[in-house]
């Protein structure tokens, strides 16, 4: 399992992560920022785990995020 960390405060809601990995990401209609599916809030960020098959698309999402607010560990 791999961990995804979303520093949501920095998110500008550009939708790029949703396009890259729609099974993990969606835009929140209330504040326009993206939400990471099934994520738990830990201090200033949101964290979830993904399986290896979901890794590639999420690596693309992290790479293309203009705010660099998606980290994969
Ligand atoms: S790509 Fe980055 S800035 Fe754009 S919606 Fe996703 S997390 Fe937010």
Backbone and ligand atoms as CSV (ligand in chain L), in Angstrom:
chain,resi,resn,atom,element,x,y,z
A,1,UNK,N,N,0.844,-1.204,0.000
A,1,UNK,CA,C,0.000,0.000,0.000
A,1,UNK,C,C,0.879,1.254,0.000
A,2,UNK,N,N,0.347,2.252,-0.676
A,2,UNK,CA,C,1.058,3.519,-0.803
A,2,UNK,C,C,0.174,4.613,-0.207
A,3,UNK,N,N,0.817,5.592,0.398
A,3,UNK,CA,C,0.076,6.661,1.048
A,3,UNK,C,C,0.017,7.896,0.141
A,4,UNK,N,N,-1.173,8.501,0.056
A,4,UNK,CA,C,-1.297,9.795,-0.629
A,4,UNK,C,C,-1.588,10.851,0.419
A,5,UNK,N,N,-0.891,11.964,0.310
A,5,UNK,CA,C,-1.085,13.067,1.249
A,5,UNK,C,C,-1.505,14.295,0.448
A,6,UNK,N,N,-2.616,14.887,0.849
A,6,UNK,CA,C,-3.144,16.067,0.164
A,6,UNK,C,C,-3.080,17.269,1.102
A,7,UNK,N,N,-2.278,18.246,0.715
A,7,UNK,CA,C,-2.207,19.493,1.485
A,7,UNK,C,C,-3.294,20.405,0.931
A,8,UNK,N,N,-4.510,20.160,1.431
A,8,UNK,CA,C,-5.712,20.734,0.818
A,8,UNK,C,C,-5.753,22.254,0.884
A,9,UNK,N,N,-5.160,22.850,1.911
A,9,UNK,CA,C,-5.178,24.312,2.032
A,9,UNK,C,C,-4.563,24.982,0.810
A,10,UNK,N,N,-3.601,24.307,0.197
A,10,UNK,CA,C,-2.911,24.897,-0.965
A,10,UNK,C,C,-3.659,24.677,-2.274
A,11,UNK,N,N,-4.644,23.800,-2.285
A,11,UNK,CA,C,-5.350,23.421,-3.515
A,11,UNK,C,C,-6.087,24.625,-4.110
A,12,UNK,N,N,-5.971,24.777,-5.434
A,12,UNK,CA,C,-6.673,25.869,-6.127
A,12,UNK,C,C,-7.846,25.339,-6.961
A,13,UNK,N,N,-8.149,24.067,-6.830
A,13,UNK,CA,C,-9.304,23.500,-7.517
A,13,UNK,C,C,-9.203,23.495,-9.028
A,14,UNK,N,N,-8.018,23.236,-9.540
A,14,UNK,CA,C,-7.803,23.285,-10.996
A,14,UNK,C,C,-8.387,22.079,-11.732
A,15,UNK,N,N,-8.726,21.025,-11.014
A,15,UNK,CA,C,-9.364,19.821,-11.579
A,15,UNK,C,C,-8.390,18.835,-12.226
A,16,UNK,N,N,-7.120,19.153,-12.245
A,16,UNK,CA,C,-6.154,18.276,-12.917
A,16,UNK,C,C,-6.103,16.886,-12.273
A,17,UNK,N,N,-6.095,16.813,-10.955
A,17,UNK,CA,C,-6.030,15.507,-10.289
A,17,UNK,C,C,-7.293,14.689,-10.562
A,18,UNK,N,N,-8.424,15.359,-10.684
A,18,UNK,CA,C,-9.685,14.659,-10.982
A,18,UNK,C,C,-9.606,14.033,-12.371
A,19,UNK,N,N,-9.026,14.762,-13.303
A,19,UNK,CA,C,-8.879,14.228,-14.662
A,19,UNK,C,C,-7.906,13.049,-14.694
A,20,UNK,N,N,-6.843,13.132,-13.910
A,20,UNK,CA,C,-5.828,12.079,-13.917
A,20,UNK,C,C,-6.271,10.821,-13.166
A,21,UNK,N,N,-6.937,11.007,-12.051
A,21,UNK,CA,C,-7.285,9.867,-11.188
A,21,UNK,C,C,-8.694,10.052,-10.616
A,22,UNK,N,N,-9.718,9.924,-11.466
A,22,UNK,CA,C,-11.090,10.214,-11.026
A,22,UNK,C,C,-11.613,9.280,-9.933
A,23,UNK,N,N,-10.987,8.128,-9.756
A,23,UNK,CA,C,-11.462,7.249,-8.687
A,23,UNK,C,C,-11.029,7.748,-7.308
A,24,UNK,N,N,-10.021,8.585,-7.250
A,24,UNK,CA,C,-9.551,9.091,-5.954
A,24,UNK,C,C,-9.939,10.543,-5.685
A,25,UNK,N,N,-10.171,11.306,-6.751
A,25,UNK,CA,C,-10.293,12.752,-6.579
A,25,UNK,C,C,-11.619,13.262,-7.111
A,26,UNK,N,N,-12.157,14.270,-6.414
A,26,UNK,CA,C,-13.369,14.935,-6.888
A,26,UNK,C,C,-13.326,16.375,-6.405
A,27,UNK,N,N,-14.071,17.227,-7.091
A,27,UNK,CA,C,-14.122,18.626,-6.676
A,27,UNK,C,C,-15.290,18.817,-5.713
A,28,UNK,N,N,-14.997,19.448,-4.609
A,28,UNK,CA,C,-16.007,19.735,-3.593
A,28,UNK,C,C,-16.827,20.946,-4.044
A,29,UNK,N,N,-18.139,20.771,-4.176
A,29,UNK,CA,C,-18.974,21.859,-4.709
A,29,UNK,C,C,-19.071,23.036,-3.745
A,30,UNK,N,N,-18.772,22.801,-2.474
A,30,UNK,CA,C,-18.914,23.900,-1.511
A,30,UNK,C,C,-17.761,24.886,-1.565
A,31,UNK,N,N,-16.535,24.394,-1.642
A,31,UNK,CA,C,-15.411,25.345,-1.651
A,31,UNK,C,C,-14.563,25.275,-2.918
A,32,UNK,N,N,-14.906,24.367,-3.847
A,32,UNK,CA,C,-14.201,24.326,-5.132
A,32,UNK,C,C,-12.837,23.675,-5.105
A,33,UNK,N,N,-12.427,23.173,-3.957
A,33,UNK,CA,C,-11.132,22.464,-3.862
A,33,UNK,C,C,-11.374,20.978,-4.075
A,34,UNK,N,N,-10.295,20.242,-4.335
A,34,UNK,CA,C,-10.481,18.805,-4.541
A,34,UNK,C,C,-10.496,18.071,-3.202
A,35,UNK,N,N,-11.234,16.971,-3.213
A,35,UNK,CA,C,-11.288,16.067,-2.065
A,35,UNK,C,C,-10.636,14.751,-2.456
A,36,UNK,N,N,-9.893,14.191,-1.538
A,36,UNK,CA,C,-9.272,12.878,-1.707
A,36,UNK,C,C,-10.188,11.837,-1.071
A,37,UNK,N,N,-10.601,10.849,-1.862
A,37,UNK,CA,C,-11.569,9.855,-1.384
A,37,UNK,C,C,-11.077,9.113,-0.147
A,38,UNK,N,N,-11.980,8.906,0.766
A,38,UNK,CA,C,-11.725,8.122,1.984
A,38,UNK,C,C,-10.508,8.611,2.781
A,39,UNK,N,N,-10.243,9.898,2.696
A,39,UNK,CA,C,-9.064,10.424,3.391
A,39,UNK,C,C,-9.401,10.842,4.817
A,40,UNK,N,N,-8.419,10.665,5.671
A,40,UNK,CA,C,-8.566,11.121,7.046
A,40,UNK,C,C,-7.731,12.376,7.248
A,41,UNK,N,N,-8.278,13.310,8.022
A,41,UNK,CA,C,-7.535,14.547,8.274
A,41,UNK,C,C,-6.463,14.295,9.323
A,42,UNK,N,N,-5.250,14.674,8.984
A,42,UNK,CA,C,-4.146,14.566,9.944
A,42,UNK,C,C,-3.422,15.893,9.973
A,43,UNK,N,N,-3.572,16.612,11.070
A,43,UNK,CA,C,-3.034,17.965,11.183
A,43,UNK,C,C,-3.486,18.805,9.998
A,44,UNK,N,N,-2.552,19.293,9.188
A,44,UNK,CA,C,-2.949,20.212,8.118
A,44,UNK,C,C,-3.220,19.515,6.791
A,45,UNK,N,N,-3.213,18.196,6.763
A,45,UNK,CA,C,-3.390,17.510,5.478
A,45,UNK,C,C,-4.383,16.343,5.590
A,46,UNK,N,N,-4.709,15.770,4.425
A,46,UNK,CA,C,-5.602,14.614,4.348
A,46,UNK,C,C,-4.800,13.436,3.805
A,47,UNK,N,N,-5.019,12.266,4.382
A,47,UNK,CA,C,-4.193,11.105,4.049
A,47,UNK,C,C,-5.077,9.893,3.776
A,48,UNK,N,N,-4.715,9.137,2.744
A,48,UNK,CA,C,-5.362,7.849,2.506
A,48,UNK,C,C,-4.336,6.881,1.922
A,49,UNK,N,N,-4.724,5.621,1.837
A,49,UNK,CA,C,-3.846,4.620,1.234
A,49,UNK,C,C,-4.476,4.121,-0.052
A,50,UNK,N,N,-3.645,3.824,-1.037
A,50,UNK,CA,C,-4.135,3.279,-2.304
A,50,UNK,C,C,-3.397,1.977,-2.589
A,51,UNK,N,N,-3.993,1.202,-3.493
A,51,UNK,CA,C,-3.336,-0.051,-3.893
A,51,UNK,C,C,-2.326,0.243,-5.007
A,52,UNK,N,N,-1.501,-0.739,-5.288
A,52,UNK,CA,C,-0.458,-0.555,-6.306
A,52,UNK,C,C,-1.033,-0.245,-7.688
A,53,UNK,N,N,-2.215,-0.808,-7.999
A,53,UNK,CA,C,-2.795,-0.560,-9.327
A,53,UNK,C,C,-3.248,0.887,-9.504
A,54,UNK,N,N,-3.468,1.572,-8.394
A,54,UNK,CA,C,-3.904,2.974,-8.468
A,54,UNK,C,C,-2.730,3.943,-8.428
A,55,UNK,N,N,-1.539,3.379,-8.302
A,55,UNK,CA,C,-0.375,4.241,-8.092
A,55,UNK,C,C,-0.047,5.112,-9.303
A,56,UNK,N,N,-0.036,4.516,-10.477
A,56,UNK,CA,C,0.439,5.241,-11.659
A,56,UNK,C,C,-0.372,6.511,-11.923
A,57,UNK,N,N,-1.692,6.388,-11.888
A,57,UNK,CA,C,-2.523,7.563,-12.192
A,57,UNK,C,C,-2.380,8.629,-11.103
A,58,UNK,N,N,-2.162,8.189,-9.868
A,58,UNK,CA,C,-1.982,9.163,-8.794
A,58,UNK,C,C,-0.597,9.811,-8.829
A,59,UNK,N,N,0.377,9.072,-9.342
A,59,UNK,CA,C,1.700,9.691,-9.534
A,59,UNK,C,C,1.601,10.799,-10.587
A,60,UNK,N,N,0.807,10.537,-11.621
A,60,UNK,CA,C,0.586,11.579,-12.648
A,60,UNK,C,C,-0.120,12.780,-12.033
A,61,UNK,N,N,-1.129,12.496,-11.200
A,61,UNK,CA,C,-1.859,13.587,-10.548
A,61,UNK,C,C,-0.912,14.440,-9.706
A,62,UNK,N,N,-0.040,13.775,-8.958
A,62,UNK,CA,C,0.914,14.498,-8.107
A,62,UNK,C,C,1.888,15.315,-8.951
A,63,UNK,N,N,2.352,14.705,-10.039
A,63,UNK,CA,C,3.342,15.377,-10.889
A,63,UNK,C,C,2.743,16.622,-11.549
A,64,UNK,N,N,1.479,16.521,-11.967
A,64,UNK,CA,C,0.860,17.620,-12.706
A,64,UNK,C,C,0.198,18.665,-11.824
A,65,UNK,N,N,0.079,18.401,-10.538
A,65,UNK,CA,C,-0.578,19.381,-9.658
A,65,UNK,C,C,0.222,20.687,-9.669
A,66,UNK,N,N,-0.393,21.791,-10.091
A,66,UNK,CA,C,0.351,23.048,-10.200
A,66,UNK,C,C,0.793,23.610,-8.847
A,67,UNK,N,N,0.123,23.195,-7.782
A,67,UNK,CA,C,0.467,23.695,-6.454
A,67,UNK,C,C,1.393,22.730,-5.703
A,68,UNK,N,N,1.670,21.572,-6.328
A,68,UNK,CA,C,2.509,20.547,-5.695
A,68,UNK,C,C,1.995,20.226,-4.285
A,69,UNK,N,N,0.680,20.077,-4.190
A,69,UNK,CA,C,0.100,19.804,-2.878
A,69,UNK,C,C,-0.367,18.363,-2.724
A,70,UNK,N,N,0.073,17.485,-3.673
A,70,UNK,CA,C,-0.187,16.050,-3.551
A,70,UNK,C,C,1.155,15.353,-3.398
A,71,UNK,N,N,1.303,14.611,-2.322
A,71,UNK,CA,C,2.548,13.859,-2.106
A,71,UNK,C,C,2.225,12.380,-2.031
A,72,UNK,N,N,3.128,11.560,-2.541
A,72,UNK,CA,C,2.956,10.111,-2.487
A,72,UNK,C,C,4.141,9.511,-1.750
A,73,UNK,N,N,3.817,8.636,-0.784
A,73,UNK,CA,C,4.893,8.020,0.022
A,73,UNK,C,C,4.822,6.523,-0.068
L,1,LIG,S1,S,-4.250,19.199,-9.124
L,1,LIG,FE1,FE,-3.609,20.093,-7.175
L,1,LIG,S2,S,-4.385,22.184,-7.200
L,1,LIG,FE2,FE,-5.438,21.071,-8.829
L,1,LIG,S3,S,-7.359,20.375,-7.870
L,1,LIG,FE3,FE,-5.857,18.728,-7.632
L,1,LIG,S4,S,-4.874,19.054,-5.637
L,1,LIG,FE4,FE,-5.945,20.932,-6.220
